[in-house]
Amino acid sequence: MKRRALLLGGGAWLACASMPSRSQSAKTRRIAALLPGTEAGYRTRFDAFRGELKRLGYVEGRDLSIEVRWGNNRVERFPALAAELVALKPDVILTGSSAAIAACKAATASIPIVFATAGNPVEQGFISSLQRPGGNITGVIVYVGLIDKLVEVTREALPRARRVALLVHDADPAHKMLHEGFERSARQLKLETLTVRVARTEDLERAFQELQAHKAEAVLAPLLVFTISNQNELAARALKAKLPLLANSESVAESGGLLSYGTRSEDNYRRAALLVDKILRGAKPGELPVEQPQHFHLIVNRKTAKAIGVKLSPATMARADRFID
């Protein structure tokens, strides 16, 4: 796939006009976007971002343009892609992962950066605080302790499980924080832990062999670029191994994982569009509080549960927001 996205039938630039109250003769404003996965994998998220801009009154073809770089899950390429976007001198940069935030932060200290997904941006050094980020970065967090909550959900859903594994992609800057949260929560719940590390899609075969060899009773897939981009492969391998796969992304459950708990990624991208709009209107990113989650969704794939022979607890079934059959 080419590095530069061809959007809307082949145009690398998307143009849209801003609010109807603005003069049509206003100068063109540029939005740049560094999205970590593939175009296919992140299309619904990006479409949600564009759709929110449209809802706000922006009309394609007038005073706004968007240039996208798709990371294609190659984290090592993010710094070069971020530099390309910064060279275009956009008014705002949209990012979609911790690795993308880090790359853009290193590339510019002046162009506003809005992230649509982050775990703990304060701990990772991207911003000073959630209420007053400071600098040139703000955005939307998924939840500081989301992996901790997934461990709790796993304990409730599978009360007989004792050995729980975490799938980790070391190239992602968020992996250390996620691993620490996983170990901390598992210890509190008296669960045995196993960490399986992967670097690329080809490692998944070895990863699942390791999971089965160590008799893991569930595997957790945290909200990482690698997870989203390989969700179909992950779900297929978990199903074949009859191993419960639990994730922080709804799309993993839709792909065949056992369940997911977290926010909807599309909602985060819509809220990121609201922040972008404020910045284009003159707001300073460092003064815009980071948006925090409003809703969490528990999605259960009953078809997968039946296929792998797992019976989820009555408590989990009672509070599920949606079932996939």
N, C-alpha and C positions, 0 to 999 in steps of 0.2 A: 504494500500500500504506500502511496506517495506520502511524504512527510507533510506536505501542505494539503489541507482538506479542501475538497472541491464541494462546495455547498450549493444547494438549490440548483441542481442540474448543471454543475460545472463551474460556477463562479466562485473564485476563492474569496471574494469579498461579498459580504452581505450588507446591504445598505438598508437603513431604516431611519425614518424621520422621528424626531422626538415628540414631545407633547404638542397637541394641536395648537396650543396658545403661542408656541414659538414661531418665529418668522421662518418661512421656508428658505429665506436667503441666508440663514445662519450658517456658520462654517461647519464643515463636516467633522463630526466627533468620531474618534476611533476607539473601538474596544478590541483588545487582543485577548486571546484565550489559550492557555496551555492546559489541555485536558489529558490526563495521564494514560488512559487506555486506548482502545481502538475506536474508530469512528462508529462502528456497529455497536460496540459494547456500551458506549456513552451517548448514543444518539438520543435516547429518551430523556436523559438528564439535560442535554444541551437544548433539545426542543422545548423542554419546560422553561428553561432560562429565556429563550427567544419568545416563547408564548407569553410569558409574563411581561416582557418589554412591549409586546403588541397590546396586551391588555391595558398597559399604562398609557397607551396612545401613540406609541412609536409605529411608524409606517415604513416598511421597507422601500428603499429607493430614493430617499431624500438626504437627510443630514446625519446619518449614523452608519458606520460600517464596522464589521467584525472580521478579524483575521484569526484563524485557528491553526494551532499546531497540535497534532495528535501524538502523544508520547508512545503509543503502541507498546506499553508496558516496559519499555526500555529505560529504566530509571537513569542509567548512565548518560543518556542522550538529553535529559532535561536541561542541564545547564546551557548547552548549545542552542536548544530550542528557545529557552528563555532569552538568551542574548539576541537571537533573531527578532523576537517580538519587541524587545526593548529598543532595538535599532529602528523600528518603525515609528517610534515616539507616539504610542497610543495615549489616550486620555485615561484609560483604566485597563488593568489586566485582570482577567478572571482565571482562577486556578481551581483544581479539583482534587488535590491530595497533599499530604504533608511534604512529599518529595517535590511536588510542583511548587509549593509555597517556598520551600528552601531555595530552589533554583531561581525563582523570580526575586526573592529577597536579596540574594547574592548579586543579581544582575542590576538591580536599581534600588536606590534609597529615596527616590523622588516621585516616580510614577505610582499612583494609587494601585494597590493590589487588593482584590476581593476574593476570598476563598469561599467555596461552596461546601467544602468538607474538611473538617479538622477534628482531631480528638482533643488534645490539650495544647493549644497554641501558646499558652503562657509558659508551661513547663518546657516546651520545645524551643522557647526563645524567640518566637515570631512576634509577639506583642508583649506589652508591659502588664496589662490587665484586661479582663473582659469588658469592664465598664468604660475604660479609657485606654484603648489600645496603644496610642502614641505612634509616632512614625508614620509610615505610609501604608499600613496593612489593617484590614478589618475583614469580617466575614461571618460565616455561619458554622457553629460547631455541631457535631452530631451528639455528643454527650461525653463529658470528661471520663466517666467511669463505665462506658458502655460494655467493655469486655468483662468487667466485674459483674454487671447485670446479666450478661449471657451465661456466666458460670452459675449464677443463682438460678436462672431459668433452667439450665441443664440439670441442676440438682433436684429441682422441683419436678421437671418433666420425666426424668429417669431416676427415680429414687434408689433403685438398686445398683446403679452404675457407681463404681468406685475408682476406676482408672480413666481419667479424662486427658485427652491430648489437645495441644494447640499447634495449628499450622502457622509457621512463621516465615516471612520473606525478609531476609536480613538486609536486602538493599533498600528497603523502605525505612525512612527515618523514624516512623512511628512504631517500629517493631519492638524496640527496647521498652518503651512505655507500656505497650500492650502485654508484653511478656511478664513484666513486673506485676501488672494488675491481675493477670491470670494466676500467677503463682500465689499472690497474696490472698485472693479470694478463695482459691482452691484449698489453701492451708486452713483458712477459717472454717471451711465446710468439711474438713477432714477428708479431702479427696486426694488420691494419688495422681501425680502429673507426669506428662510426657510431652516433650517439645520436639516437633519434627520440622526441620528447616529445608526450605526449597529456594532455588535461585531462578529456575525457569520451568516452563510447562513440562518439559521432558523429565523433570525430577519427580513428578507426581507418581509415576509407577513405583519408583523406589520408596517414596514416602508412604504409600499405602501398604507396601510389603513390610515396612518397618512398623507401621501401626498394628498390623495383624500379628507380627512376630512378638510384639510386646503386649498383645492382648488388650489393646485399647478398647474401651466400651463406648466411647463417643469421641468425636473430633470436632473442635471448634474452629471456625474460619472467621477471623475478625475482619473488620472493615478495612481492607487494604486493596490497593490497585490490583495486585496479583489475584486476590480472591474474586473480584468482580470480573476480571478479564478471563478467568479460567473457571467460571462457575459451572458451565455445562460439563466440563471434564471432571471437575471435583464431584459434582452430583452423580455422574455416571459411575465413577470409580467407587464412591461410597455405597451406591446401590449394589454394585457387583459384589463388594466385600460385606454387604449387609451390615454396614457400620453407620450409626446415626451421625448425620452431618448437621451441625447447628451453626447458624451464622448471624451476623449483624445486618445483613442485607436482605431485603424482601425478595430480590431477584434470585437469590440462591435457593430459597424455598420454592419459588416458581420454576426453577430449573430442575428440581427434583430433590433438593435437600430436605431433611426432616422438618426443620422449623427455622424461623428467623425471629429476632427481636431487635427492634431499632426504629429509627426514623425513616421516612420515605425520602430517598435521594432526590426525587423530582421536586419535593417540597423545599428542600434545601436550595436547589438551584433557582427556584422561583423567588425565594427570599433574598438570594444573592443578587438577583436582578433589581430588587427594590433598593438595595444598597448602592448598586451601580448607578441607578437613576438619581439617587441623592447626591452622589459624587459629581455626576455630570451637571447637576444643578448648582454646584458650588460648595457642597459640604466637604470637610476634610476627613479623610479616612481615620486618622488618629483620634478623632473626636466622636466617631460613630461607634457606639457600643456593639460588641459582638452579639449576634443573634443566637439565642439558645433554643434548644428543642421545645416544641409545643406539644407534640403528640408522639407516643411510642406505639408500635404495632407488633402484636404477636401473631405470626402467621404459621399455621400448622398444615403440613402436607399429609393428609390422611392416606392418600394413595401410596406414598412412600412408606409410611408407617406400616401399612398392611404388607407391602412387598418385602420389607426387611424383618417382619415379625416382631415389631416393637409396639408395646401398649403404653401410651402416654398416661400420666397420672390424671385422675379426675379433675384436680385443681387446674392443671394446664389446659385441659379441654374446655373447662368452664370459662376461663378468661381469654381464650383465643379470640382475636378480632376477626379472623378470616380463616376459612378452611379451603384447602385445595384438594379436589377429589379427581 
